[in-house]
Amino acid sequence: MTTDERVEGLADLLVSTGRLTDPRWRDGLRAVPRHLFAPGRGWAVPDRPVYEGFPIDRRSDPAAWWEAVYTDTAIAIQLDDGASDPQSGTGVWTSSCSAPGIVVIFLQELRPLDHHRVLEVGTGTGWTSGLLTWRLGPGAVTSVEIDEALSAGAAGNLKNAGLSPLLVVGDGAEGYAAGAPYDRVHVTCGVERIPYAWVEQSRPGGVIVLPWSPGWGIGHLAHLTVTGDGRALGRLTGPAGFMMLRSQRRRFGGPERAAEQRGKAVRSAAHLDPRSVIAESPGAEVAIAALVPGVRSHLEAAPDGSLRVWAIEDTGDDPAWACATFEPGRVDHAVYQYGARRLWDEVEAAYLRWVAWGSPDRARFGLTVTPGNQSVWLDRPDRLVA
Ligand SMILES: C[S@@+](CC[C@H](N)C(=O)[O-])C[C@H]1O[C@@H](n2cnc3c(N)ncnc32)[C@H](O)[C@@H]1O
């Protein structure tokens, strides 16, 4: 199969799954081919409901490598800030070539116009800054990456592709004031608290597209517009699960000391089926994230069908946690709650408030960012939920 055929195959796939809707970005996929940015070795995870990864190596198994590059597959290029071999697949993802489906969704959501100047946060492999540079021309795109080695790798990839955005090594949370004002800000790492620098460095009317990743659930694509009075506001338009901005990383997995603390946990019965609480709707995820701030979720599903839903405080030396359980064949659901907060009670209360609002879906929620604050609203910016 030729490279052109592979690119067309990927574009057809993204059209058929409803992800690629703007034909201009189909041209972009042709003009900025992904294989110039994909790592020779990495860990590939197809974007499917069940995330299952596998190692890829261009030299030892070129067929599997090309297949991963030209399907809707995310490829980890760095784990644990480089401390773990990406091919091991074990470790925290710290950089990747994002799956093409979410890449085109973000670019379509950004909707840059011909004359626009864009700030990107998270250069990674350079693929998305390359696509933006192809679209807007040299001089229109600035991309900030915190990891110097990754930025150098992206520079090499972009050179091979004949593209030259301005690459900056630095903390993207600070934006890049020297290049402001921007018409668009394209963020490719998750944030819970949106850095105000992105608002400050945008023109009024400018758009910021970012993965809003509070700890509860996987995360949401936020489309914010910058107002003339120094705010940015807009709705949550879809799912988006990205690795976090470095300064906002959180812990992974269950609570570190759960086994030793279990004896001190209070046992009770859940009022709600934990499976509904986590899977009913992304709208419920937004409500819980807003009403139970500082909590993250963690799921453990066992082959026998049992499930543990953890709610874990993300800060402090002695974080509170709760674990709600589902066991096949049982109608009652045991809950264990440890620490200064009763987190499962808080989660259930938030869920029931969401139900009382009429179970609104994700798209009815929005965010407002001001210099000192960030709030979540339902339907209208003046109807704050938290
Ligand atoms: C999902 S990857 C970006 C993918 C990239 N856009 C591409 O096309 O390959 C996220 C990137 O954000 C970077 N990152 C994390 N925190 C950052 C920060 N504070 N400032 C700039 N970049 C950051 C990571 O190092 C990582 O390379």
Ligand as a Chemical Component Dictionary entry (heavy atoms), coordinates in Angstrom:
data_LIG
# 
_chem_comp.id                   LIG 
_chem_comp.type                 NON-POLYMER 
_chem_comp.pdbx_formal_charge   0 
_chem_comp.three_letter_code    LIG 
# 
loop_
_chem_comp_atom.comp_id 
_chem_comp_atom.atom_id 
_chem_comp_atom.alt_atom_id 
_chem_comp_atom.type_symbol 
_chem_comp_atom.charge 
_chem_comp_atom.model_Cartn_x 
_chem_comp_atom.model_Cartn_y 
_chem_comp_atom.model_Cartn_z 
_chem_comp_atom.pdbx_ordinal 
LIG C1  C1  C 0  -0.534 14.942 24.054 1  
LIG S1  S1  S 1  1.058  15.612 23.989 2  
LIG C2  C2  C 0  0.943  16.766 22.675 3  
LIG C3  C3  C 0  0.753  16.213 21.323 4  
LIG C4  C4  C 0  1.195  17.141 20.248 5  
LIG N1  N1  N 0  0.322  18.264 20.081 6  
LIG C5  C5  C 0  1.468  16.414 18.960 7  
LIG O1  O1  O 0  0.952  16.790 17.911 8  
LIG O2  O2  O -1 2.263  15.471 18.987 9  
LIG C6  C6  C 0  1.135  16.731 25.379 10 
LIG C7  C7  C 0  2.400  17.489 25.462 11 
LIG O3  O3  O 0  2.261  18.536 26.407 12 
LIG C8  C8  C 0  3.511  18.754 26.977 13 
LIG N2  N2  N 0  3.367  19.560 28.202 14 
LIG C9  C9  C 0  2.964  19.159 29.429 15 
LIG N3  N3  N 0  2.980  20.190 30.288 16 
LIG C10 C10 C 0  3.387  21.269 29.585 17 
LIG C11 C11 C 0  3.602  22.623 29.915 18 
LIG N4  N4  N 0  3.399  23.075 31.157 19 
LIG N5  N5  N 0  4.021  23.454 28.952 20 
LIG C12 C12 C 0  4.238  23.014 27.689 21 
LIG N6  N6  N 0  4.061  21.737 27.319 22 
LIG C13 C13 C 0  3.628  20.873 28.249 23 
LIG C14 C14 C 0  4.043  17.362 27.208 24 
LIG O4  O4  O 0  5.430  17.354 27.418 25 
LIG C15 C15 C 0  3.595  16.666 25.931 26 
LIG O5  O5  O 0  4.596  16.688 24.970 27 
# 
loop_
_chem_comp_bond.comp_id 
_chem_comp_bond.atom_id_1 
_chem_comp_bond.atom_id_2 
_chem_comp_bond.value_order 
_chem_comp_bond.pdbx_ordinal 
LIG C1  S1  SING 1  
LIG S1  C2  SING 2  
LIG S1  C6  SING 3  
LIG C2  C3  SING 4  
LIG C3  C4  SING 5  
LIG C4  N1  SING 6  
LIG C4  C5  SING 7  
LIG C5  O1  DOUB 8  
LIG C5  O2  SING 9  
LIG C6  C7  SING 10 
LIG C7  O3  SING 11 
LIG C7  C15 SING 12 
LIG O3  C8  SING 13 
LIG C8  N2  SING 14 
LIG C8  C14 SING 15 
LIG N2  C9  SING 16 
LIG N2  C13 SING 17 
LIG C9  N3  DOUB 18 
LIG N3  C10 SING 19 
LIG C10 C11 SING 20 
LIG C10 C13 DOUB 21 
LIG C11 N4  SING 22 
LIG C11 N5  DOUB 23 
LIG N5  C12 SING 24 
LIG C12 N6  DOUB 25 
LIG N6  C13 SING 26 
LIG C14 O4  SING 27 
LIG C14 C15 SING 28 
LIG C15 O5  SING 29 
# 
